[in-house]
């Protein structure tokens, strides 16, 4: 199983972000928070194709990079062996 790092892109006081954080916390999901500046959402747009928050990103390959990506592809069934 590939270890995944999760990052929640959020804005302080955003009711949608608060709702998402509550669901993540209640589900026991481990994640990090990244505060998005209110006046610059270009990173969020680049990651998700939309300027709105919250956005949850799973990063694969944070430790063994290529090995984790290869394992992930095998889990998806798109890579043999």
Rosetta constraint file for C-alpha pairs under 8 A:
AtomPair CA 1 CA 71 HARMONIC 7.46 0.50
AtomPair CA 1 CA 72 HARMONIC 7.83 0.50
AtomPair CA 1 CA 75 HARMONIC 7.97 0.50
AtomPair CA 2 CA 60 HARMONIC 7.43 0.50
AtomPair CA 2 CA 68 HARMONIC 5.80 0.50
AtomPair CA 2 CA 71 HARMONIC 6.58 0.50
AtomPair CA 2 CA 72 HARMONIC 6.28 0.50
AtomPair CA 3 CA 60 HARMONIC 7.22 0.50
AtomPair CA 3 CA 68 HARMONIC 7.76 0.50
AtomPair CA 4 CA 58 HARMONIC 6.10 0.50
AtomPair CA 4 CA 59 HARMONIC 5.73 0.50
AtomPair CA 4 CA 60 HARMONIC 5.44 0.50
AtomPair CA 4 CA 61 HARMONIC 7.82 0.50
AtomPair CA 4 CA 62 HARMONIC 7.64 0.50
AtomPair CA 5 CA 31 HARMONIC 6.88 0.50
AtomPair CA 5 CA 58 HARMONIC 5.62 0.50
AtomPair CA 5 CA 59 HARMONIC 5.10 0.50
AtomPair CA 5 CA 60 HARMONIC 6.85 0.50
AtomPair CA 5 CA 62 HARMONIC 7.22 0.50
AtomPair CA 6 CA 30 HARMONIC 7.09 0.50
AtomPair CA 6 CA 31 HARMONIC 4.74 0.50
AtomPair CA 6 CA 32 HARMONIC 6.28 0.50
AtomPair CA 6 CA 56 HARMONIC 6.76 0.50
AtomPair CA 6 CA 57 HARMONIC 5.55 0.50
AtomPair CA 6 CA 58 HARMONIC 4.48 0.50
AtomPair CA 6 CA 59 HARMONIC 6.18 0.50
AtomPair CA 7 CA 31 HARMONIC 5.45 0.50
AtomPair CA 7 CA 32 HARMONIC 4.73 0.50
AtomPair CA 7 CA 33 HARMONIC 5.74 0.50
AtomPair CA 7 CA 34 HARMONIC 6.72 0.50
AtomPair CA 7 CA 56 HARMONIC 5.67 0.50
AtomPair CA 7 CA 57 HARMONIC 5.26 0.50
AtomPair CA 7 CA 58 HARMONIC 6.59 0.50
AtomPair CA 7 CA 59 HARMONIC 7.96 0.50
AtomPair CA 8 CA 31 HARMONIC 6.76 0.50
AtomPair CA 8 CA 32 HARMONIC 6.08 0.50
AtomPair CA 8 CA 33 HARMONIC 4.93 0.50
AtomPair CA 8 CA 34 HARMONIC 6.00 0.50
AtomPair CA 8 CA 54 HARMONIC 6.70 0.50
AtomPair CA 8 CA 55 HARMONIC 5.70 0.50
AtomPair CA 8 CA 56 HARMONIC 4.41 0.50
AtomPair CA 8 CA 57 HARMONIC 6.43 0.50
AtomPair CA 9 CA 33 HARMONIC 6.15 0.50
AtomPair CA 9 CA 34 HARMONIC 4.82 0.50
AtomPair CA 9 CA 35 HARMONIC 6.10 0.50
AtomPair CA 9 CA 36 HARMONIC 6.26 0.50
AtomPair CA 9 CA 44 HARMONIC 7.31 0.50
AtomPair CA 9 CA 53 HARMONIC 6.58 0.50
AtomPair CA 9 CA 54 HARMONIC 5.59 0.50
AtomPair CA 9 CA 55 HARMONIC 5.12 0.50
AtomPair CA 9 CA 56 HARMONIC 6.26 0.50
AtomPair CA 9 CA 57 HARMONIC 7.92 0.50
AtomPair CA 10 CA 14 HARMONIC 7.45 0.50
AtomPair CA 10 CA 17 HARMONIC 5.76 0.50
AtomPair CA 10 CA 33 HARMONIC 6.99 0.50
AtomPair CA 10 CA 34 HARMONIC 6.14 0.50
AtomPair CA 10 CA 35 HARMONIC 5.28 0.50
AtomPair CA 10 CA 36 HARMONIC 5.66 0.50
AtomPair CA 10 CA 53 HARMONIC 5.63 0.50
AtomPair CA 10 CA 54 HARMONIC 5.02 0.50
AtomPair CA 10 CA 55 HARMONIC 6.99 0.50
AtomPair CA 11 CA 17 HARMONIC 6.92 0.50
AtomPair CA 11 CA 35 HARMONIC 5.55 0.50
AtomPair CA 11 CA 36 HARMONIC 5.38 0.50
AtomPair CA 11 CA 37 HARMONIC 6.99 0.50
AtomPair CA 11 CA 38 HARMONIC 6.82 0.50
AtomPair CA 11 CA 53 HARMONIC 7.08 0.50
AtomPair CA 11 CA 54 HARMONIC 7.64 0.50
AtomPair CA 12 CA 17 HARMONIC 7.95 0.50
AtomPair CA 12 CA 35 HARMONIC 7.03 0.50
AtomPair CA 13 CA 17 HARMONIC 7.64 0.50
AtomPair CA 13 CA 18 HARMONIC 7.20 0.50
AtomPair CA 14 CA 18 HARMONIC 6.24 0.50
AtomPair CA 15 CA 19 HARMONIC 6.17 0.50
AtomPair CA 16 CA 20 HARMONIC 6.23 0.50
AtomPair CA 16 CA 53 HARMONIC 7.39 0.50
AtomPair CA 16 CA 54 HARMONIC 6.61 0.50
AtomPair CA 17 CA 21 HARMONIC 6.05 0.50
AtomPair CA 17 CA 53 HARMONIC 6.68 0.50
AtomPair CA 17 CA 54 HARMONIC 5.07 0.50
AtomPair CA 18 CA 22 HARMONIC 6.11 0.50
AtomPair CA 19 CA 23 HARMONIC 6.38 0.50
AtomPair CA 20 CA 24 HARMONIC 6.22 0.50
AtomPair CA 20 CA 54 HARMONIC 7.17 0.50
AtomPair CA 21 CA 25 HARMONIC 5.98 0.50
AtomPair CA 22 CA 26 HARMONIC 6.01 0.50
AtomPair CA 23 CA 27 HARMONIC 6.07 0.50
AtomPair CA 24 CA 28 HARMONIC 6.24 0.50
AtomPair CA 24 CA 29 HARMONIC 5.24 0.50
AtomPair CA 24 CA 30 HARMONIC 7.69 0.50
AtomPair CA 25 CA 29 HARMONIC 6.06 0.50
AtomPair CA 25 CA 30 HARMONIC 7.72 0.50
AtomPair CA 36 CA 40 HARMONIC 7.32 0.50
AtomPair CA 36 CA 41 HARMONIC 6.59 0.50
AtomPair CA 36 CA 44 HARMONIC 7.85 0.50
AtomPair CA 37 CA 41 HARMONIC 6.66 0.50
AtomPair CA 41 CA 45 HARMONIC 6.27 0.50
AtomPair CA 41 CA 51 HARMONIC 5.67 0.50
AtomPair CA 41 CA 52 HARMONIC 7.70 0.50
AtomPair CA 42 CA 46 HARMONIC 6.11 0.50
AtomPair CA 42 CA 51 HARMONIC 7.01 0.50
AtomPair CA 43 CA 47 HARMONIC 6.22 0.50
AtomPair CA 44 CA 48 HARMONIC 5.95 0.50
AtomPair CA 44 CA 49 HARMONIC 7.39 0.50
AtomPair CA 44 CA 50 HARMONIC 6.76 0.50
AtomPair CA 44 CA 51 HARMONIC 5.75 0.50
AtomPair CA 44 CA 52 HARMONIC 7.19 0.50
AtomPair CA 44 CA 53 HARMONIC 7.44 0.50
AtomPair CA 44 CA 55 HARMONIC 7.27 0.50
AtomPair CA 45 CA 49 HARMONIC 4.64 0.50
AtomPair CA 45 CA 50 HARMONIC 4.57 0.50
AtomPair CA 45 CA 51 HARMONIC 4.68 0.50
AtomPair CA 45 CA 52 HARMONIC 7.65 0.50
AtomPair CA 46 CA 50 HARMONIC 7.66 0.50
AtomPair CA 48 CA 55 HARMONIC 7.18 0.50
AtomPair CA 60 CA 65 HARMONIC 7.25 0.50
AtomPair CA 60 CA 68 HARMONIC 6.45 0.50
AtomPair CA 60 CA 69 HARMONIC 6.28 0.50
AtomPair CA 60 CA 72 HARMONIC 7.87 0.50
AtomPair CA 61 CA 65 HARMONIC 3.59 0.50
AtomPair CA 61 CA 66 HARMONIC 6.31 0.50
AtomPair CA 61 CA 67 HARMONIC 7.38 0.50
AtomPair CA 61 CA 68 HARMONIC 5.07 0.50
AtomPair CA 61 CA 69 HARMONIC 5.76 0.50
AtomPair CA 63 CA 68 HARMONIC 7.75 0.50
AtomPair CA 64 CA 68 HARMONIC 5.82 0.50
AtomPair CA 65 CA 69 HARMONIC 6.32 0.50
AtomPair CA 66 CA 70 HARMONIC 6.06 0.50
AtomPair CA 67 CA 71 HARMONIC 6.13 0.50
AtomPair CA 68 CA 72 HARMONIC 6.04 0.50
AtomPair CA 69 CA 73 HARMONIC 6.27 0.50
AtomPair CA 70 CA 74 HARMONIC 6.37 0.50
AtomPair CA 70 CA 79 HARMONIC 7.80 0.50
AtomPair CA 71 CA 75 HARMONIC 6.26 0.50
AtomPair CA 72 CA 76 HARMONIC 6.36 0.50
AtomPair CA 73 CA 77 HARMONIC 6.38 0.50
AtomPair CA 73 CA 78 HARMONIC 5.62 0.50
AtomPair CA 73 CA 79 HARMONIC 5.68 0.50
AtomPair CA 74 CA 78 HARMONIC 5.88 0.50
AtomPair CA 74 CA 79 HARMONIC 4.84 0.50
AtomPair CA 74 CA 80 HARMONIC 6.51 0.50
AtomPair CA 74 CA 81 HARMONIC 7.71 0.50
